[in-house]
Amino acid sequence: MAAINNDPVVVVSDGVPSEKNISHDVSELPSDNDWPDKPTDEELQTLRRVSGKIPWTMWTIAFVELCERFSYYGSAVLYTNFVNHPLPPGSTTGAAPDGLPGALGMGTKAAQGISLFNQFFAYLTPLLGAWIADARMGRFWTLHLAIGISTAAHVVLVAAASPTVIVKADSAFAAFIIGLLTLCVGTGFFKANVSPLLAEQNKDDRMRVEERNGERVIVDPAITNSRLFLWFYFFINVGSLSGQISMVYVEKFRGFWLAFLIPTILFLIAPLVLWSQHKRYKLTPPTESLLSKLIRMYWYARKRSKGFFKVDWETAKPSRTTISERPIWMTYDDAWVDEVRRGLMACKVFLFLPVFFLAYNQMTGNLTIQAGTMQLHGVPNDVIQNLNPISIVIMVPLMDHVLYPALRKFGIAFTPIKRMTAGFFMATLAMVASAVMQYFIYKMSPCGWYSNSTVDGAPCDPAPINVWAQCLPYVLIGLAEILTNVTSYEYAFSKAPENMKSLVMAVNLFMSAISAAIGQAFTPLSGDPLLVWNYTVIACIAFVGGIAFWFCFNHLDTEEDKWNMLAKTHYVGRNQPTLTAAAKEEC
C-alpha cells in the first residue's frame, strides 16, 4: 500500500493553500487533545479564568465594520420616513426643517412592511455569502465582493433621492427598491464573513494555565472571544450611532439625496483598510462545499441510530468503521464529527432567536412611528432610536471591565445560555414598557386611539408626552442585545467546525430573516388603534420564548467546557480522498 501524505495544511498570508501541503487522508491521524499546559479537572474547577490578549489586527477589522455599519444604518434609518411620509409641499429633496421629512407617502403599514422585508432579505443573503467564502473565495475576498455590491447599491439609493427623481413617486419607489435589494445582498455577504474573520485573529485556541502577578490562572479562549465580540459590537454601535444621528439631521435639513451620499463616501474607506493590512491577517483558505458531506454523514449516523429523536454520532466516526467498509466520501476524521455535532447543537440554540428579534424589530419601525406621535421639541422622530446604540456603547465597557470580571472573581459562571436567557427577559420588559407608553399616547392624544391619523389633511397634533420618555424601552433592548445577540455571535464562532464558521454564522444571522418574515404577520397590528396589542402580544411571546429556551438548553451550561475543549480536526475538505480510495488506486 502506498504511503499516505499527512502533511498539515499551511495557511499563507493571502489565504491560498499550496496543494502539496494538503493532507490526503485524515481519518487515521492521532488526536491532539492533549497539550503541555492543558488545565487539569481540578484546575478547571478552582483556578480563575482570564482573557488572552486581543490582537491589534482585530481593531482594524472592527473599524471596517464601523464604516460598514455607518453606511448601512445611516441609510436604513431613512427608510421609514422616506416611505411613510409624503414629499413636503414645494420640496424636491424631502427635507422638512419644521416638520417630518418624507418622499413616497405610503403610510405606516407600508413603512413597517418594507422595514421588515429589508431585514428579512439582508439576513437571508448571508447564507449565500457564507457558501461563497467557505467553498470558493475565502472570507477576505468575499468581503471585497460585498463592498463592491454595497457601493453600487448606495449609488442607486442616491439616484432614487435625487431632486429630479424624488418628485416622481413611481420612479423614486422603483429605484429605492432596487437600491434596497442590492444593499441587502452586499450587507449579507459582509455580515456572514466579517465577524469570523475578526475572531480567527484570536491566537488562543486552547485553554492553558499560566501565572499572572503571582497567581495561577486559566487563559480561556471562550472569554477572549467573549471580549472580542463585545468590543466588535461596540464598534458596530459606534458606527450605527454616528450614521443614524448625523443622517437624520441631514435628511431633515438638506434632504434624502445627501443623506444617502455621505454613507457611500465613508464606506469607501473599508476596502483601503482591509487591503493595507491583509498580509498581517490570519486567513483561512476556502475549501470545497462541505454541505453534501455533512448531510451524508448525518444520514449515515441516522440510519444506525436506535432512537428516532437521537442520533448516535459515534457510528459516523471513521474509527468505528473498518477501512474496507468505509464509504468513499468518509474523508474526515473523528474530531470533525464532534465539531459538526457541536455546530448543529449551536444551530438548535439559534432556533429560538426569531422570538427575540420580534421584540428587537419594533425598534426600527413601530417605535420610530410612535416617536412621531409624541412631542419632539425639534428632535427628528427617527433620531430617538439612537438611545439604543448609545446605551450599548456605554454598557459594553462596563460589562467587559466591571460586571463580567466581578462575576468570574466570585466564581459565578455567566455562561452563554444564561446570558441569552436573560436577554429574552430584558426584551420582554422593553415591550411591556412600549405597550404602557402607547396606551398613554392613545389616552392623551387629541385624536385618541388614532394618533397617526390626519385631521383636515394635516397630521394629528402629538400627545403631550416628551419623546425622551422612550428611553426605557430603547435601553432595555440595548441590554437585551448585549446579552443575547452578542452572545449568539460568540456561540456561532466557538461552536462551528473550523471549515464551516461562516456558514454557522450565516445560520445565526438567518434567524433575523425568519423573525422578519414572522413579523409580517404582525403588520396588521402595526397601525391604530391596535399598537398596544402589538407590543403586548410580542411581550408575551418573548417571555414564553425565554422560559422555553432555558428549559431546552440549560443542560448545555454544564457541558460548556467539554464542547470548548474538543480535539481539533485535521480535516480541511479539499483534495482529501479516503484511505479506501487511495488503497484502491494502489491496487
Secondary structure, DSSP 8 states (H G I E B T S, - for coil): ------------TTS---GGGS-S--TT-------TT---HHHHHHSEEE-----HHHHHHHHHHHHHHHHHHHHHTTHHHHHHSB--TT-SS---TTS---BB---HHHHHHHHHHHHHHHTTTHHHHHHHIIIIIHHHHHHHHHHHHHHHHHHHHHHHTSHHHHTSHHHHHHHHHHHHHHHHHHHHHHHHHHHHHHHTT----S-EEEEETTEEEEE-HHHHHHHHHHHHHHHHHHHHHHHHHHHHHHHHHT-HHHHHHHHHHHHTHHHHHHHHHTTTS---------HHHHHHHHHHHHHT-SSSS---GGGGSGGGS-GGGS-TT--S-HHHHHHHHHHHHHHHHHTTHHHHHHHHGGGGTHHHHHHTTEE-TT--GGGGGGHHHHHHHHHHHHIIIIIHHHHHHTT----HHHHHHHHHHHHHHHHHHHHHHHHHHHHHSTTTT-TTSEETTEE---EEEEGGGGHHHHHHHHHHIIIIIHHHHHHHHHHS-GGGHHHHHHHHHHHHHHHHHHHGGGGGGSSTT-HHHHHHHHHHHHHHHHHHHHHHHGGGGGGHHHHHT-------SSS---HHHHHHHH-
